[in-house]
Amino acid sequence: MAQITAALVKSLRETSGAGMMDCKKALTETEGDLEAAVDWLRTKGLAAAAKKSGRVAAEGLVAVQAAGKKAAIAEVNSETDFVARNEQFQTFVSDIAGVVLATGETDIEALAKVAYPGSEKTVGETLAANISTIGENMNIRRAVALEVEEGLVASYIHGAVVDGLGRIAVLVGLKSSAGEDVLAPLGKQLAMHIAAANPASLSEDDLDPAILEREKQVQMDKARESGKPENIIEKMIVGRMRKYLEEIVLLHQTFVIDGETKISDVVAKAAKDAGTEIELVSYVRMEVGDGIEKKEEDFAAEVAAVAGN
């Protein structure tokens, strides 16, 4: 039996794009024949893809698709940032956002059963096929659709790799009778602000009470360390909580583009200039890998481990 070396496993991985363990098994099954191992991996198709499902996918892309009063964002994760530059992967992510826009389906399990555009396969089947051919675990992590009855849903991509695809995607819902010539540039500027400032909520009313209570307790504990009496501490807390809300609530935040105007005043001025009401009614901010625990891996050690060295 041929010796399956680390160098041989690495060579097959680079040739096929398949995972380390799959490469080692392919070489074992084909007694170290590199070309035969490539064919073995190809014949496994979806079976090979399924074995990659346990690996952490924390990179990838978010895609935006917009059409006037509605827009959608989809996040598809991969194991490495390298795959985000793969044209096949980029097309898939963009298509998923398009499916969400067309169907309004944001439940991931239900989305997997929807027909994939221009194919006889479902979204889930296409994802599995891409995992097999690209050679990394991937998953459709989340999707969101936003729509307004009147007005515009503006969009913005930060860190774009190609049009409509990047690291951070933002949607902004503006309710108004104003035209797109007014709402589109306003919406884009607001979306750029949201991408940078990452607010916790649109308004104070939308904020999770637990977040407020936790911050209030932290500020009270800090204030008590000063040794001041309780009546003074209460006044200090009012001011500190007001400042805290200005930092995390979108309508209270200072516009990053000019560094001085509150977002609520930016919208009010745009409405005044347009001669009609404009209301910022909703927003969505989605960042690749946000909240996923990433595992640091030693590539060289992985090669040695799976090769048995």
TAZIGI-V606400 format. One record per pair of residues at least 12 apart in sequence whose C-alpha atoms are under 8 Angstrom apart, sorted by the first residue. I is the first residue (numbers start at 1). J is the second residue. D is the distance in whole Angstrom. If there is no record, write none. Layout:
i & j & d
I & J & D
I & J & D
This chain:
i & j & d
1 & 31 & 6
2 & 31 & 5
2 & 32 & 6
3 & 32 & 7
4 & 24 & 7
4 & 27 & 7
4 & 28 & 7
4 & 32 & 6
4 & 307 & 6
5 & 307 & 6
5 & 308 & 8
5 & 309 & 8
6 & 303 & 6
6 & 304 & 6
6 & 306 & 8
6 & 307 & 5
6 & 308 & 8
6 & 309 & 7
8 & 32 & 8
8 & 34 & 8
9 & 23 & 6
9 & 24 & 6
9 & 27 & 8
9 & 303 & 7
9 & 307 & 7
10 & 303 & 7
12 & 34 & 7
12 & 37 & 8
12 & 38 & 7
15 & 38 & 8
16 & 38 & 6
16 & 41 & 8
16 & 135 & 7
17 & 133 & 7
17 & 134 & 6
17 & 135 & 5
17 & 136 & 8
18 & 41 & 8
18 & 132 & 7
18 & 133 & 8
18 & 134 & 7
18 & 135 & 4
18 & 136 & 7
19 & 52 & 7
19 & 135 & 6
19 & 136 & 7
20 & 302 & 8
20 & 303 & 7
20 & 306 & 7
21 & 306 & 6
22 & 41 & 7
22 & 48 & 7
22 & 51 & 8
23 & 37 & 8
23 & 41 & 8
24 & 306 & 7
24 & 307 & 7
26 & 38 & 8
26 & 40 & 6
26 & 41 & 6
45 & 129 & 7
45 & 132 & 6
45 & 133 & 8
46 & 128 & 6
46 & 129 & 6
46 & 132 & 6
48 & 132 & 6
49 & 128 & 6
49 & 129 & 7
49 & 131 & 5
49 & 132 & 4
49 & 135 & 7
49 & 136 & 8
49 & 137 & 7
50 & 128 & 7
52 & 131 & 8
52 & 136 & 7
52 & 137 & 5
53 & 137 & 6
53 & 138 & 8
54 & 137 & 8
55 & 79 & 7
55 & 137 & 6
56 & 79 & 6
56 & 137 & 7
56 & 294 & 7
56 & 295 & 7
57 & 77 & 5
57 & 78 & 5
57 & 79 & 4
57 & 80 & 7
57 & 137 & 6
57 & 138 & 6
57 & 139 & 7
58 & 77 & 6
58 & 78 & 6
58 & 79 & 6
58 & 80 & 8
58 & 288 & 7
58 & 289 & 5
58 & 292 & 6
58 & 293 & 8
58 & 294 & 6
59 & 77 & 5
59 & 78 & 5
59 & 79 & 6
59 & 80 & 5
59 & 81 & 5
59 & 84 & 8
59 & 288 & 6
59 & 289 & 6
60 & 75 & 8
60 & 76 & 6
60 & 77 & 4
60 & 78 & 5
60 & 79 & 7
60 & 80 & 7
60 & 81 & 6
60 & 83 & 7
60 & 84 & 5
60 & 167 & 8
60 & 288 & 6
60 & 289 & 8
61 & 75 & 6
61 & 76 & 6
61 & 77 & 7
61 & 84 & 6
61 & 90 & 8
61 & 93 & 7
61 & 165 & 6
61 & 166 & 6
61 & 167 & 6
61 & 288 & 6
62 & 74 & 6
62 & 75 & 4
62 & 76 & 6
62 & 93 & 7
62 & 165 & 6
62 & 166 & 6
62 & 167 & 6
62 & 168 & 7
62 & 169 & 6
62 & 286 & 7
62 & 287 & 7
62 & 288 & 6
63 & 75 & 7
63 & 93 & 6
63 & 94 & 5
63 & 97 & 6
63 & 164 & 6
63 & 165 & 5
63 & 166 & 7
63 & 169 & 7
64 & 94 & 7
64 & 97 & 6
64 & 98 & 8
64 & 155 & 7
64 & 157 & 8
64 & 164 & 5
64 & 165 & 7
64 & 169 & 7
65 & 94 & 8
65 & 97 & 6
65 & 98 & 6
65 & 101 & 7
65 & 164 & 7
66 & 101 & 7
66 & 153 & 7
66 & 154 & 8
66 & 155 & 7
67 & 153 & 8
68 & 151 & 8
68 & 152 & 5
68 & 153 & 6
68 & 154 & 8
69 & 147 & 6
69 & 148 & 5
69 & 149 & 7
69 & 150 & 7
69 & 151 & 6
69 & 152 & 5
69 & 153 & 5
70 & 101 & 7
70 & 145 & 7
70 & 146 & 6
70 & 147 & 4
70 & 148 & 7
70 & 152 & 7
70 & 153 & 6
71 & 101 & 6
71 & 145 & 6
71 & 146 & 5
71 & 147 & 7
71 & 153 & 6
71 & 154 & 8
71 & 155 & 8
71 & 171 & 7
72 & 97 & 6
72 & 98 & 7
72 & 100 & 6
72 & 101 & 5
72 & 143 & 7
72 & 144 & 6
72 & 145 & 4
72 & 146 & 6
72 & 171 & 8
73 & 97 & 5
73 & 100 & 8
73 & 143 & 6
73 & 144 & 5
73 & 145 & 7
73 & 169 & 7
73 & 286 & 8
74 & 93 & 7
74 & 94 & 8
74 & 96 & 6
74 & 97 & 5
74 & 100 & 8
74 & 140 & 8
74 & 141 & 8
74 & 142 & 6
74 & 143 & 4
74 & 144 & 7
75 & 93 & 7
75 & 140 & 6
75 & 141 & 6
75 & 142 & 6
75 & 143 & 6
75 & 286 & 8
75 & 288 & 7
76 & 93 & 6
76 & 138 & 7
76 & 139 & 6
76 & 140 & 4
76 & 141 & 6
76 & 142 & 8
77 & 138 & 5
77 & 139 & 5
77 & 140 & 6
77 & 141 & 7
77 & 288 & 7
77 & 289 & 7
78 & 136 & 7
78 & 137 & 6
78 & 138 & 4
78 & 139 & 7
79 & 136 & 6
79 & 137 & 6
79 & 138 & 7
83 & 134 & 8
85 & 161 & 8
89 & 130 & 8
90 & 165 & 7
94 & 164 & 7
94 & 165 & 7
95 & 117 & 7
96 & 123 & 8
97 & 143 & 8
99 & 116 & 8
99 & 117 & 8
100 & 143 & 7
100 & 144 & 7
100 & 145 & 7
101 & 145 & 7
104 & 145 & 6
105 & 145 & 8
106 & 142 & 7
106 & 143 & 5
106 & 144 & 6
106 & 145 & 7
107 & 142 & 8
107 & 143 & 7
108 & 140 & 7
108 & 141 & 7
108 & 142 & 7
108 & 143 & 7
111 & 123 & 7
111 & 124 & 8
112 & 124 & 4
112 & 125 & 8
127 & 139 & 7
146 & 171 & 7
146 & 173 & 7
147 & 173 & 7
148 & 173 & 6
148 & 174 & 7
148 & 175 & 6
149 & 175 & 7
150 & 175 & 6
150 & 176 & 6
150 & 177 & 7
151 & 173 & 8
151 & 174 & 6
151 & 175 & 5
151 & 176 & 5
151 & 177 & 6
151 & 178 & 7
151 & 179 & 8
151 & 180 & 8
151 & 183 & 8
152 & 173 & 6
152 & 174 & 5
152 & 175 & 7
152 & 176 & 8
152 & 180 & 7
152 & 183 & 7
152 & 184 & 7
153 & 171 & 6
153 & 172 & 5
153 & 173 & 4
153 & 174 & 6
153 & 187 & 8
154 & 171 & 6
154 & 172 & 5
154 & 173 & 7
154 & 174 & 8
154 & 183 & 8
154 & 184 & 6
154 & 187 & 5
154 & 188 & 6
154 & 191 & 7
155 & 169 & 7
155 & 170 & 6
155 & 171 & 5
155 & 172 & 6
155 & 187 & 7
155 & 188 & 6
155 & 191 & 7
156 & 169 & 6
156 & 170 & 5
156 & 171 & 7
156 & 188 & 6
156 & 191 & 6
156 & 192 & 7
157 & 169 & 5
157 & 170 & 7
158 & 192 & 8
158 & 195 & 7
167 & 287 & 6
167 & 288 & 5
168 & 195 & 7
168 & 285 & 7
168 & 286 & 6
168 & 287 & 4
168 & 288 & 6
169 & 195 & 7
169 & 285 & 6
169 & 286 & 5
169 & 287 & 6
170 & 191 & 6
170 & 192 & 8
170 & 194 & 7
170 & 195 & 6
170 & 283 & 7
170 & 284 & 5
170 & 285 & 4
170 & 286 & 6
171 & 191 & 6
171 & 283 & 5
171 & 284 & 5
171 & 285 & 7
172 & 187 & 6
172 & 188 & 8
172 & 190 & 7
172 & 191 & 6
172 & 280 & 7
172 & 281 & 8
172 & 282 & 6
172 & 283 & 4
172 & 284 & 7
173 & 187 & 8
173 & 280 & 6
173 & 281 & 6
173 & 282 & 5
173 & 283 & 6
174 & 187 & 7
174 & 278 & 7
174 & 279 & 6
174 & 280 & 5
174 & 281 & 6
174 & 282 & 7
175 & 278 & 6
175 & 279 & 5
175 & 280 & 6
175 & 281 & 7
176 & 276 & 7
176 & 277 & 6
176 & 278 & 5
176 & 279 & 7
177 & 276 & 7
177 & 277 & 7
177 & 278 & 8
178 & 274 & 7
178 & 276 & 7
178 & 277 & 8
178 & 278 & 8
182 & 274 & 7
186 & 267 & 8
186 & 270 & 8
189 & 257 & 8
190 & 263 & 8
193 & 255 & 7
193 & 256 & 6
193 & 257 & 7
194 & 250 & 8
194 & 285 & 7
195 & 285 & 7
196 & 256 & 8
197 & 256 & 8
198 & 248 & 8
198 & 285 & 7
199 & 247 & 8
199 & 248 & 5
199 & 249 & 6
199 & 250 & 5
200 & 248 & 5
200 & 249 & 6
200 & 250 & 7
201 & 248 & 7
201 & 249 & 5
201 & 250 & 6
202 & 249 & 6
202 & 250 & 5
202 & 251 & 6
202 & 281 & 8
202 & 282 & 7
202 & 283 & 7
203 & 249 & 6
203 & 250 & 6
203 & 251 & 6
203 & 252 & 8
204 & 245 & 7
204 & 249 & 6
207 & 249 & 8
215 & 241 & 8
216 & 237 & 7
216 & 241 & 7
219 & 237 & 7
219 & 240 & 7
220 & 233 & 7
220 & 237 & 7
223 & 236 & 8
223 & 237 & 8
250 & 263 & 7
251 & 263 & 5
251 & 264 & 5
252 & 264 & 7
267 & 279 & 7
267 & 280 & 7
